[in-house]
Amino acid sequence: MSGLDANRTANTRPAPYGRACTSCARAKCKCFYRLDGNDCERCHRLKKECIPSVSIRKRNGKKTHVSRTAQLEAKLEDLVSLLRHRTGPVPEGTPSHDASLATTGPTTPAWSTQSSTTQSEYNSPQPTQPSALPPYYASSLPPPPPPQNPSNSHDRGGGGGGGGGACPPPLASVPTAGATTNPPTANGAAPLTSPIPACVYVPDPVEAAAYLDTFRKYYLIFLPFVHLPATMTSEKLRDAYPFLWFAIMTVTCKHADRRLAMSDALKRFLAQKMVVDHEKSLDLLLGLVIIMGWTHYHIKGDKSILSVMASLAKSLVFDLGLNKVPSEPYISACLKTPFHPPAREKTQEERRAVLACFLLTSQISYAIKRLDSLTWTSHMDECLVALTQHREWDGDDLLAAQVKIQLIIEQLTRAAAQSPDGVPPNYVLSALRTQLHNHKAQLPPHLQQNDTILSAISYADLAIHELAMTRPNPAPAPASSLMRDMQRYEALEACLTAASDWFDRHFSIPSYVYVGMTFGSWWNMAHCLLTLYRLSVLDDDPAWDCRAVRKRLDLLAVLDRLEAGFQETAAARRLAAGLTVEEDIFGKFARFARSMRASWGSELAARGAAAGVAPPPPPPPPPPGDVAVVVNQTGVPGAEGGLCMTFLQQDDSEAWIAGLFDMNWEV
């Protein structure tokens, strides 16, 4: 070792790796720091300023995991910043996309289809009671900021007390009466999409409040699919669920012309949102429930709307995952990346919606026999149990009882489809009757005398015994023939009793409640009328006395009472709505009942004259332009247990009403 190297080793120390001074790093030579100074040996010898270098070495620490959502949000912020620099500064007060993301919070997705937390919980630090209906967020737009006009703030989304809780502020500017679109924003930007259908008629606040009160009093007693407490005003409901609000306004409108215009706007809006914009939300599903439940307020000369709306409702249930717990896709398990957020517990509103969707689709499937109902799942069974255990109002018990009865009819339909002759075995029918009687015995005390649920039980009893009544009669041994005749007579007697019970319940309610009857109620009435007609003219069984049937439950007297109730309801609605171009639906029902009375009365008179019985009194003459009803006498009863009856003509505007009275829906 030379003397220079020995002297350097004694008086210097080598710089650590990557910490050489700037001069030595540029010269690419070794750097030795002097022990008796603050500079290195080379800079001291060359009389240069020794500038220590800054370490840029990357440490091998543990990598921080950044979620995919955070990465996408960061990219969106970069894009917005780039656009802002290109277009210039943004004026003050203009809401931006990244600002909306910041105000939403990291745990609340701004593009969420629905939210289970009310907007008031974000704005108020104090805890509030949950609202009966959570706020609705469209899947295509982030939640916009509250309205800027302070003068209308007390009219929109004000705090509520009691069981309803506080409602969120509106998601968009709500148009005034008669308006169809949202007003432009303060800075002249394009307005958001209107949350309600564009229509020439929109109820004013006074009318809307009256319509909502009518829906709460008379409609929900037949189908309690949603909880609307007294604190839920029309303004709050419109802000939270605009499509549901507009659907309620449509079915409760007494003016026939306005109602049909609103119905057309409702269906166009639904097609735009679901088919074109691919939107899915609980608000749309609840509106579809109203369209299916009270479809007689929407259709005119066409009954295919039932199958279309039922299919759309089922697709929404699937897309929202209301019928099952969301499962992780297979690719998600392989890549160890969650595609879906963790499964959350369903809200009471979602449970009511999926159960009501099953109830209506099952009733439509049983009536028109052209589509399958919503498949019952184990998760829906859990929703049914949770709805009864955590009930919020009496309507939850009523909805649960209706669903349980409809499940019995679903079992009856499946058993009939699996049977070669379309009639389940006797042991299956006996088991279903036992289930029905047990369910009736287990009703809550406040439902023991409820007309809605007792009518549903009577109709289910009729449907079960009607299949036993229509069993074909081969030529068996004489020993079993007597037993079969006794079983058939028992089924005939049970059908007559069930039909009598149904009409007793129907006539026990006042006529002004008819406005809330659902499609299922009208279908049950039509089915009971047809069954009573069959029992009144049945002559293929010598043990069955048709005259005793007419004395016990007179078919013509029932039609007279139905016509009187429909006329009374139509007159009240005509007085409230005034003159209209389109006839009210209850006026059509009254004319149809009168025409059926005339047709069936002539047939019963002919049968009574042949048996030596005095004919019934003739009905009053129908007014001009009444509907003609023709009954095909050769097709009673039909091959499939229904009535092959020809009502009206195919091009008649009221032909869909006759379809209610055709068991095979072939009108």
Solvent accessible surface area in square Angstrom, and as a share of the most:
residue,aa,sasa,rsa
1,M,187,0.84
2,S,62,0.40
3,G,59,0.57
4,L,121,0.60
5,D,63,0.33
6,A,45,0.35
7,N,85,0.43
8,R,67,0.24
9,T,95,0.55
10,A,72,0.56
11,N,74,0.38
12,T,12,0.07
13,R,122,0.44
14,P,93,0.59
15,A,21,0.16
16,P,76,0.48
17,Y,199,0.76
18,G,53,0.51
19,R,112,0.41
20,A,27,0.21
21,C,0,0.00
22,T,37,0.21
23,S,23,0.15
24,C,0,0.00
25,A,55,0.43
26,R,195,0.71
27,A,49,0.38
28,K,182,0.77
29,C,50,0.30
30,K,162,0.68
31,C,9,0.05
32,F,42,0.17
33,Y,35,0.13
34,R,47,0.17
35,L,110,0.55
36,D,111,0.57
37,G,31,0.30
38,N,154,0.79
39,D,32,0.17
40,C,0,0.00
41,E,35,0.16
42,R,50,0.18
43,C,0,0.00
44,H,96,0.43
45,R,138,0.51
46,L,77,0.38
47,K,185,0.78
48,K,107,0.45
49,E,139,0.62
50,C,23,0.14
51,I,92,0.47
52,P,90,0.56
53,S,31,0.20
54,V,131,0.75
55,S,42,0.27
56,I,161,0.82
57,R,148,0.54
58,K,180,0.76
59,R,173,0.63
60,N,152,0.78
61,G,56,0.53
62,K,200,0.85
63,K,189,0.80
64,T,118,0.69
65,H,163,0.73
66,V,74,0.42
67,S,53,0.34
68,R,145,0.53
69,T,88,0.51
70,A,44,0.34
71,Q,68,0.30
72,L,84,0.42
73,E,65,0.29
74,A,50,0.38
75,K,111,0.47
76,L,67,0.34
77,E,88,0.39
78,D,96,0.50
79,L,100,0.50
80,V,28,0.16
81,S,43,0.27
82,L,88,0.44
83,L,105,0.52
84,R,79,0.29
85,H,154,0.69
86,R,181,0.66
87,T,113,0.66
88,G,26,0.25
89,P,130,0.82
90,V,65,0.37
91,P,93,0.59
92,E,177,0.79
93,G,79,0.76
94,T,40,0.23
95,P,88,0.55
96,S,32,0.20
97,H,52,0.23
98,D,33,0.17
99,A,44,0.34
100,S,24,0.15
101,L,29,0.14
102,A,81,0.63
103,T,116,0.67
104,T,29,0.17
105,G,25,0.24
106,P,135,0.85
107,T,126,0.73
108,T,30,0.17
109,P,89,0.56
110,A,7,0.05
111,W,132,0.46
112,S,28,0.18
113,T,29,0.17
114,Q,39,0.17
115,S,19,0.12
116,S,64,0.41
117,T,43,0.25
118,T,8,0.05
119,Q,37,0.17
120,S,17,0.11
121,E,76,0.34
122,Y,101,0.38
123,N,95,0.49
124,S,41,0.26
125,P,136,0.86
126,Q,133,0.59
127,P,136,0.86
128,T,52,0.30
129,Q,110,0.49
130,P,103,0.65
131,S,12,0.08
132,A,6,0.05
133,L,0,0.00
134,P,16,0.10
135,P,3,0.02
136,Y,21,0.08
137,Y,16,0.06
138,A,20,0.15
139,S,27,0.18
140,S,50,0.32
141,L,61,0.30
142,P,30,0.19
143,P,34,0.22
144,P,35,0.22
145,P,68,0.43
146,P,73,0.46
147,P,58,0.37
148,Q,147,0.65
149,N,70,0.36
150,P,110,0.69
151,S,66,0.43
152,N,70,0.36
153,S,64,0.41
154,H,139,0.62
155,D,69,0.36
156,R,54,0.20
157,G,14,0.13
158,G,28,0.26
159,G,73,0.70
160,G,23,0.22
161,G,46,0.44
162,G,56,0.54
163,G,66,0.64
164,G,3,0.03
165,G,8,0.07
166,A,18,0.14
167,C,5,0.03
168,P,3,0.02
169,P,29,0.18
170,P,8,0.05
171,L,28,0.14
172,A,20,0.16
173,S,52,0.33
174,V,18,0.10
175,P,5,0.03
176,T,97,0.56
177,A,52,0.40
178,G,43,0.41
179,A,32,0.24
180,T,45,0.26
181,T,90,0.52
182,N,10,0.05
183,P,77,0.48
184,P,96,0.61
185,T,69,0.40
186,A,109,0.85
187,N,84,0.43
188,G,61,0.59
189,A,47,0.37
190,A,88,0.68
191,P,62,0.39
192,L,71,0.35
193,T,81,0.47
194,S,16,0.10
195,P,32,0.20
196,I,1,0.01
197,P,0,0.00
198,A,60,0.46
199,C,9,0.05
200,V,133,0.77
201,Y,33,0.12
202,V,5,0.03
203,P,3,0.02
204,D,49,0.26
205,P,85,0.53
206,V,122,0.70
207,E,53,0.24
208,A,3,0.02
209,A,56,0.43
210,A,56,0.43
211,Y,29,0.11
212,L,5,0.02
213,D,54,0.28
214,T,32,0.18
215,F,0,0.00
216,R,60,0.22
217,K,111,0.47
218,Y,62,0.24
219,Y,1,0.01
220,L,5,0.02
221,I,72,0.37
222,F,22,0.09
223,L,3,0.02
224,P,1,0.01
225,F,1,0.00
226,V,3,0.02
227,H,28,0.12
228,L,6,0.03
229,P,18,0.11
230,A,93,0.72
231,T,41,0.24
232,M,4,0.02
233,T,59,0.34
234,S,7,0.05
235,E,50,0.22
236,K,19,0.08
237,L,0,0.00
238,R,21,0.07
239,D,7,0.04
240,A,1,0.01
241,Y,3,0.01
242,P,4,0.03
243,F,1,0.01
244,L,0,0.00
245,W,3,0.01
246,F,0,0.00
247,A,0,0.00
248,I,0,0.00
249,M,0,0.00
250,T,0,0.00
251,V,0,0.00
252,T,3,0.02
253,C,0,0.00
254,K,78,0.33
255,H,32,0.14
256,A,2,0.01
257,D,44,0.23
258,R,97,0.36
259,R,8,0.03
260,L,37,0.18
261,A,33,0.25
262,M,0,0.00
263,S,1,0.00
264,D,67,0.35
265,A,3,0.02
266,L,0,0.00
267,K,56,0.24
268,R,150,0.55
269,F,27,0.11
270,L,1,0.00
271,A,48,0.37
272,Q,85,0.38
273,K,17,0.07
274,M,26,0.11
275,V,95,0.54
276,V,89,0.51
277,D,59,0.30
278,H,142,0.63
279,E,4,0.02
280,K,71,0.30
281,S,0,0.00
282,L,6,0.03
283,D,1,0.01
284,L,2,0.01
285,L,0,0.00
286,L,1,0.01
287,G,0,0.00
288,L,0,0.00
289,V,0,0.00
290,I,0,0.00
291,I,1,0.00
292,M,1,0.00
293,G,0,0.00
294,W,0,0.00
295,T,2,0.01
296,H,6,0.03
297,Y,2,0.01
298,H,5,0.02
299,I,16,0.08
300,K,103,0.44
301,G,43,0.41
302,D,75,0.39
303,K,30,0.13
304,S,52,0.33
305,I,17,0.09
306,L,2,0.01
307,S,31,0.20
308,V,80,0.46
309,M,13,0.06
310,A,0,0.00
311,S,57,0.37
312,L,38,0.19
313,A,0,0.00
314,K,34,0.14
315,S,40,0.26
316,L,1,0.00
317,V,0,0.00
318,F,108,0.45
319,D,88,0.45
320,L,25,0.12
321,G,16,0.15
322,L,2,0.01
323,N,12,0.06
324,K,115,0.49
325,V,79,0.45
326,P,65,0.41
327,S,88,0.57
328,E,107,0.48
329,P,45,0.28
330,Y,181,0.69
331,I,93,0.47
332,S,0,0.00
333,A,60,0.46
334,C,74,0.44
335,L,111,0.55
336,K,181,0.77
337,T,59,0.34
338,P,106,0.66
339,F,107,0.44
340,H,96,0.43
341,P,107,0.67
342,P,125,0.79
343,A,60,0.46
344,R,110,0.40
345,E,135,0.61
346,K,21,0.09
347,T,32,0.19
348,Q,19,0.08
349,E,15,0.07
350,E,5,0.02
351,R,19,0.07
352,R,1,0.00
353,A,0,0.00
354,V,1,0.00
355,L,0,0.00
356,A,0,0.00
357,C,0,0.00
358,F,1,0.00
359,L,4,0.02
360,L,3,0.02
361,T,0,0.00
362,S,0,0.00
363,Q,40,0.18
364,I,1,0.00
365,S,19,0.12
366,Y,37,0.14
367,A,0,0.00
368,I,5,0.03
369,K,109,0.46
370,R,147,0.54
371,L,28,0.14
372,D,115,0.60
373,S,16,0.10
374,L,1,0.01
375,T,98,0.57
376,W,60,0.21
377,T,35,0.21
378,S,90,0.58
379,H,22,0.10
380,M,0,0.00
381,D,65,0.34
382,E,104,0.47
383,C,3,0.02
384,L,9,0.05
385,V,71,0.41
386,A,17,0.13
387,L,0,0.00
388,T,44,0.26
389,Q,126,0.56
390,H,114,0.51
391,R,102,0.37
392,E,88,0.40
393,W,61,0.21
394,D,80,0.41
395,G,5,0.05
396,D,0,0.00
397,D,15,0.08
398,L,11,0.05
399,L,0,0.00
400,A,3,0.02
401,A,5,0.04
402,Q,17,0.08
403,V,0,0.00
404,K,80,0.34
405,I,4,0.02
406,Q,10,0.04
407,L,36,0.18
408,I,8,0.04
409,I,9,0.04
410,E,25,0.11
411,Q,60,0.27
412,L,2,0.01
413,T,55,0.32
414,R,125,0.46
415,A,20,0.15
416,A,20,0.15
417,A,86,0.66
418,Q,149,0.66
419,S,18,0.12
420,P,146,0.92
421,D,75,0.39
422,G,32,0.31
423,V,11,0.06
424,P,0,0.00
425,P,56,0.35
426,N,69,0.35
427,Y,163,0.62
428,V,34,0.19
429,L,2,0.01
430,S,51,0.33
431,A,50,0.39
432,L,5,0.02
433,R,62,0.23
434,T,71,0.41
435,Q,71,0.32
436,L,1,0.00
437,H,102,0.46
438,N,76,0.39
439,H,22,0.10
440,K,93,0.40
441,A,82,0.63
442,Q,142,0.63
443,L,9,0.05
444,P,41,0.26
445,P,119,0.75
446,H,80,0.36
447,L,4,0.02
448,Q,73,0.33
449,Q,137,0.61
450,N,40,0.21
451,D,42,0.22
452,T,25,0.14
453,I,0,0.00
454,L,14,0.07
455,S,18,0.11
456,A,22,0.17
457,I,10,0.05
458,S,15,0.09
459,Y,8,0.03
460,A,0,0.00
461,D,31,0.16
462,L,0,0.00
463,A,0,0.00
464,I,0,0.00
465,H,18,0.08
466,E,16,0.07
467,L,38,0.19
468,A,19,0.15
469,M,4,0.02
470,T,35,0.20
471,R,62,0.23
472,P,71,0.45
473,N,87,0.45
474,P,92,0.58
475,A,106,0.82
476,P,58,0.37
477,A,61,0.47
478,P,121,0.76
479,A,91,0.71
480,S,53,0.34
481,S,32,0.21
482,L,121,0.60
483,M,109,0.49
484,R,46,0.17
485,D,68,0.35
486,M,112,0.50
487,Q,75,0.33
488,R,31,0.11
489,Y,97,0.37
490,E,114,0.51
491,A,4,0.03
492,L,0,0.00
493,E,61,0.27
494,A,21,0.16
495,C,0,0.00
496,L,4,0.02
497,T,52,0.30
498,A,3,0.02
499,A,0,0.00
500,S,20,0.13
501,D,61,0.32
502,W,8,0.03
503,F,2,0.01
504,D,88,0.46
505,R,68,0.25
506,H,8,0.04
507,F,38,0.16
508,S,70,0.45
509,I,30,0.15
510,P,60,0.37
511,S,18,0.12
512,Y,130,0.49
513,V,13,0.07
514,Y,8,0.03
515,V,12,0.07
516,G,0,0.00
517,M,3,0.01
518,T,11,0.06
519,F,8,0.03
520,G,4,0.04
521,S,21,0.13
522,W,2,0.01
523,W,5,0.02
524,N,22,0.11
525,M,7,0.03
526,A,0,0.00
527,H,2,0.01
528,C,0,0.00
529,L,3,0.01
530,L,2,0.01
531,T,0,0.00
532,L,0,0.00
533,Y,0,0.00
534,R,20,0.07
535,L,0,0.00
536,S,0,0.00
537,V,7,0.04
538,L,16,0.08
539,D,106,0.55
540,D,96,0.50
541,D,21,0.11
542,P,136,0.86
543,A,72,0.55
544,W,20,0.07
545,D,69,0.36
546,C,21,0.13
547,R,119,0.44
548,A,51,0.40
549,V,3,0.02
550,R,45,0.16
551,K,178,0.75
552,R,119,0.43
553,L,22,0.11
554,D,56,0.29
555,L,0,0.00
556,L,4,0.02
557,A,45,0.35
558,V,6,0.04
559,L,1,0.00
560,D,57,0.29
561,R,133,0.49
562,L,2,0.01
563,E,18,0.08
564,A,57,0.44
565,G,9,0.09
566,F,5,0.02
567,Q,84,0.37
568,E,109,0.49
569,T,5,0.03
570,A,2,0.02
571,A,47,0.37
572,A,61,0.48
573,R,13,0.05
574,R,134,0.49
575,L,159,0.79
576,A,65,0.50
577,A,28,0.21
578,G,33,0.32
579,L,170,0.85
580,T,47,0.27
581,V,147,0.85
582,E,29,0.13
583,E,70,0.31
584,D,20,0.10
585,I,7,0.04
586,F,0,0.00
587,G,8,0.07
588,K,13,0.05
589,F,9,0.04
590,A,3,0.03
591,R,39,0.14
592,F,5,0.02
593,A,6,0.05
594,R,19,0.07
595,S,11,0.07
596,M,2,0.01
597,R,15,0.06
598,A,44,0.34
599,S,24,0.16
600,W,1,0.00
601,G,7,0.07
602,S,74,0.48
603,E,20,0.09
604,L,8,0.04
605,A,26,0.20
606,A,66,0.51
607,R,83,0.30
608,G,4,0.04
609,A,73,0.56
610,A,95,0.74
611,A,62,0.48
612,G,70,0.68
613,V,55,0.31
614,A,83,0.64
615,P,89,0.56
616,P,45,0.28
617,P,97,0.61
618,P,117,0.73
619,P,42,0.27
620,P,89,0.56
621,P,119,0.75
622,P,74,0.47
623,P,64,0.40
624,P,139,0.87
625,G,74,0.71
626,D,34,0.18
627,V,20,0.11
628,A,76,0.59
629,V,19,0.11
630,V,94,0.54
631,V,14,0.08
632,N,54,0.28
633,Q,97,0.43
634,T,130,0.76
635,G,13,0.13
636,V,38,0.22
637,P,65,0.41
638,G,18,0.17
639,A,114,0.89
640,E,145,0.65
641,G,13,0.12
642,G,2,0.02
643,L,0,0.00
644,C,68,0.40
645,M,9,0.04
646,T,76,0.44
647,F,3,0.01
648,L,16,0.08
649,Q,126,0.56
650,Q,143,0.63
651,D,132,0.68
652,D,48,0.25
653,S,50,0.32
654,E,23,0.11
655,A,11,0.08
656,W,9,0.03
657,I,1,0.00
658,A,0,0.00
659,G,0,0.00
660,L,5,0.03
661,F,9,0.04
662,D,6,0.03
663,M,19,0.08
664,N,46,0.23
665,W,5,0.02
666,E,125,0.56
667,V,25,0.14
